[in-house]
Amino acid sequence: MSWNARTYDSGLGYISAYGAPLVDLLDPRPGERVVDLGCGTGVLTAEIASRGAHVLGIDGSPAMIEKALAQYPGLDFIVGDGRDFVVAQPYDAVFSNAALHWMGSEPDAVIASVREALAPGGRFVAEMGGAGNCATLIAAVSTAWREHGLREPDLPWYFPTPAEYAARLEQGGFVVRILEYFDRPTPLDECPNGAADWVRMFAGSLLHLVPAELVEPLLRRVNELAAPALRRETGWMADYVRLRFAAVRR
């Protein structure tokens, strides 16, 4: 998945806004060393730093890191892969907001890398999409693809159940202290064309394999299928389900 860093903050600013409670859960303290894994353009990295912590932002997108460095020149950012990033010295905490579900091809490798980055007793505090996240949107996409004679799309996300991810954390050397699983319907204020715009923003890679003449009718059909559940008088909603946790390295 490639991100457009120029539009990330303006079009997807709610990602950082909804991350504010997660920063409170992290409760960074002055002098602590924190990794922000999947930091995007660095908005929450800067919030953590404002509380006195020393923060390293890591993201797989060079464009995101370039923008983060431009916006927050006093902070440290590097390009890195959640599956195999390495730090020179142990950190007190690893923080991640709305990023782990994009690293789902090897979730155990991500957990192992996080553990290696932490000192014993270090905290892993994160929020990601959980099982059922965007279920209506995904069903609309799958149905539209099928109706147009296209192969079932290979979706780029990993949305685990609470039990599944807790087990991975425990097997990966963590003790789970807090785990919350909740619905969070989210207004798609920056998606005037509803589910079709959501597909372009978050699943644009799926469209790369679609014949050009089919893209618009395909997206119109996604809107038709999703509208009964997700379109309100006030606008479109995304049927988000979140998995939030705090774990400690054994």
N, C-alpha and C positions, 0 to 999 in steps of 0.2 A: 504494500500500500504506500503510495506516495502522497504527501501532504502539500497543499499550497499554503506556505507560511504567511503569505501576504494577507490571505483572507481568514486564516485560522482564528485570530483574536476577535475580528469583527463579526464573522459569521458563526463562530462556534464558541463565543465567549462564555456561554452558559457552562461549558465543561469546567472552566476554572472557577466560576461562581459557585457551582455546586460542590466544588472541592474544599470550600472554606471549612465546613464542619470536620473534614478529614484532617486538616491542619490542626484543629483544636484537639482531635483525638491523638495525634502525634505529640502534641504539647512540647514543641522543641524548646530547649533551654539554652541560655547563653553559654557559648563555648562548646556546645555539642557539635559533632560532625555528622552531617546528614547527606545521604544520596537521594536525589529526586530522580527516580527511574521512570523514563518516559515523560520528560519534563516539558515537552512541547516548546513553546516560545518563552517559557520561564516565568510565567505569572505567579504560580504557586512557589516556585523556587525563591523568588524575591520575597514572598510573604513569609516563608520560613526564615530566610535570612534577616528579615526585619525584627524577628524575635531574638536575635543574637546568636543564632547557630551559624556554623561554617558549612556552606552547602555546595555540593557538586551536582550539577544538572547533567543528566545523560539522556540522549535520545538517538534513535536510529536514523533520523532524518537530518542530513546536513543542512537543508534549508531551514529547518526549525532551529537548529543550533546557531546558524548564522544570524537569524533574527533575534534569538535570545541574547547573543553576545552584543548585538547592536543596541538592544533595549536596556540591558543591564550590564554595562561594561565593567562594573566592579565585582561581578560574580563569575564563578568558574563553570564552564560548560564544555562538554566533549561529546563527540559522536561515539556511540557504543551500542552494542547488541545486548539485550537483556539476557540472552542465553549464555553469554560468555564474557561479560564485562569483567574487568579486573581493576582493583584499586591498590595503591601502593601501601596504604596502612588501613587497619580496621576502622570501621565507622560505628557510631553509636546507634544509628537508625537508617533504615531504607524506607523511603516513602514513595508511593506510586498512586496516581489518580487517573482512572479511565484509560489505562495503558495495558495492563496485564492481559486483557482479553485479545489484544492485538499480537500477543506473543504466545499464542496457544498451540503452535505446532510442537513445541517441546516445553510444556509447563514445568516439568521436573527439573530441566536444565536451568530454567529461570530461577526456581526456588534454590537450587544448589549454588548458583552464582550469587544470589542475595545472601545466602548463609556465609559464603566465603568472604563476602565484603564486610560482615559484621563481627564485632568483638563478642565474646561470650556474654550473654545477657542482653545483646543488642536487639532493638525492636524492628519488626517488619510491619508497617502500617500501610494499608492499601484499600482502594475501592475499585471494583471492576464490574463488568456485566455478569449477572448470575443467570442460572437456568431460567428460561422463559423470557429473557431480555429480547425485546423487539419481536416477540413471537408473531404478532399480527403483521408487522412489516415484512418479516422474513417469509411468512406464508403467502403474502401477496406477491412477493418477488418470485418464489418458487412456482406458484400457479401461473403467473403471467409468462414465465419462461417456458413452462410446459405447454401452455395453450398456443404459443407461437412456434412450437416444434423444436425448441432449443433444448440442449442437454441441461440437466439439473445443475444449477450454478454451484460452484465450489466456494462456499462462504468463508470469509477470511477470519472469523471470530471463534473464540473459545469461551463458552458460557457454562461454567460448571455448577453443579448443585452445591449447597453448603457442605453436605457430608463428603462429597468427592474432594473438594478443595481442602477441607480440614484434614482429611486423610493424607493428602499429598504433603501438606505442611508438616504434619506429625512425622511422616516417613522421611521427610527431608531435614529433620533435625530441629524442629520448632515445637514450642508449646503454645497452643492457641489460647489466648486470654479472652478475646472478645470476637464474636462473629455475628454479624447482623445481615439479614436477608429481607429485602423489602421492595415493594412496588414504588416507583417514582415516575409517575406520568409527567412528561416534560413538554412544555410548549415548543413547537418548532417555529419560533418567531422569525428565524432567518430562512425559512423554507416556504416562500409564498406559493410555490407549486406543490406543497405538501410532500407526500411520500416520494414523488418523483425526484424532488430536490434532495431529499434524504438519501436516496440511492446514489445520486450524483456525488454527494459529499462523502459518504461513508462506504460506498460499495462501487465506486467508479471503475475499479479494475474489472468488475463483471461485464461492464459495457464494452470493454476493449475487444471481447470475443464475439460481439453481436454485430451482424451486418448493419452498416450505417443506415439503411433504409428502414430497419426494424426498430431502431432506438426509440424514436418518438412514440410510435404506436405501443411499444412495449411499456414505456413509462406511463402513458395514459392509462393502460390497463392496470398497472400497479396502483395508480390512484383510485381507479374505480373499485378495485377489490378492497383496498384499505379504508376507503372513505367511511363506510357505515360504522366502523368501530373507532376511527381515529379523527374524523373531522367533526369539529364542534362549531357552534355559531361564532365563537371567538377565534377560531383558527384550528390548525392541525396540532395534534399531540403525538408524541412518540411513546410507545408502551414499554418504558424502561423498567428493568428489574435490576437492583444493585446488590452486590455482595461486598460487604465492608468488614475488615478484620484487623485485629492487632495480635501479633504473635511475637514470641521471644525466642531467640536462639538459645538452644541448650548448650 
